[in-house]
Amino acid sequence: MSTPTLLNAPVPFVASMETIADDEQHTIDSMSETLLKISQTVYEDSGHAMRSVHAKSHGLIEGTLTVLDDLPPALAQGIFRSPVSYRGLMRLSTPPGDVLPDDVSTPRGAALKLFDVPGTRLPGSAGEASQDFVLINAPAFSTKDAKHFLGNLKLLAATTDKGEGLKQLLSAVLRGTERLVEKTGHKSATLTSLGGHPMSHILGETFFSAAALLYGPYIAKIALAPVSENLQALTHTLLDLRKHPDGLREAVSTFFASQGGEWELRAQLCTNAETMPVEDASVLWSEEESPYVAVARFSAPPQTTWNAATSPAQEDGLSFSPWHGVAEHRPLGSIMRARKDVYQASAGFRGSRNGCPIHAG
């Protein structure tokens, strides 16, 4: 494999790149309250506490992340400083806080947890030894900051556990509308986030942090992309999820029953503080100016990715957050700052209701 190269010099992080609104804590408290409403609604109906968002898992994939040799100095930072390997676990999911049939097509998520990672810990993660990357299948958020994202959360809370059949119908309408929009050469983040995502195979997706984080002294966004031929062949492959409420989970299980796969973990360094802002997570950073560059590979062997008897209990004990990690990869910007409190509140709700200790790693 050739040594990665950078087109432009990365910009060092300075504190002034983050601007905290006077009412940000109020916004974060409102987000926590809204998310807990979602969890409470699902708990009252099912008797089991689920995640406020990304409640439905489509697979837990065990593997090994190996940092690449001979990274340029700007990329050899934090946990990627040397070519070591980490045991890892990837969780595939979809965003709603209620567990819906898969033909209600929403965006997808992937959370990658690395174990036994050394380094100075982030606030709130003392005593842990994991590094989490929480990713979605879009390179930017549909909203710029926590205050704007709160509006989306309130809509999600208002529709939690209401009209499953209506959600399926709305999802189908939005998918058709999104296809018409794409024929014009555009893509609507709003339509796909509301349920217009195509019914594609989740293993063919590329996932992104969408928001920024520290990368040693620099700033980066992170991506996880399929690179083995068998995974790349699934990109844009459509699944018939009608009458298959757990079709995505079944597709992941079928794939890994007989074969493994490989993903690249990639970093996109900020090379222009003006056009690649930290605070506005809706801005797409130019890949022409700073492409995503591979820094590690995640390899997963054939395995059982979902066991109906044991996986739900394993899910109950797991917690993922970008604030589970080392200080050299501190999350940046309004969206990321909000995640610290709201993810912690969600995990606390699940642990107290289910009587299961939560393990951050």
Buried (B, 14 or more C-beta within 10 A) or exposed (E): EEEBEBEEEBBEBEEEBBEEEEEBEEBBBBBBBBBBBBBBBBBEEEEEBBBBBBBBBBBBBBBBBBBBEEBBEBBBBBBBBEEEEBEBBBBBBBBBBBBBBBBBBBBBBBBBBBBEBEBEBBEBBEEBBBBBBBBBBBBBBBBBBBBBBBEBBBEBBEBBBEEEEEBBEBBBEBBEBBEEBBEEEEEBBEBBBBBBBEBBBBBBBBBBBBBBBBBBBBBBBBBBBBBBEBBBEBBEEEBEBEEBBBBBBBBBBEBBEEEBBBBBBBBBBBBBBEEBBBBBBBBBBEEEBBBBBBBBBBBBEEBEBBEEEEBEEBBBEBBBBBBBBBEBBBBBBBBBBBBBBBBBBBBEBBBEBBEBEBBBB
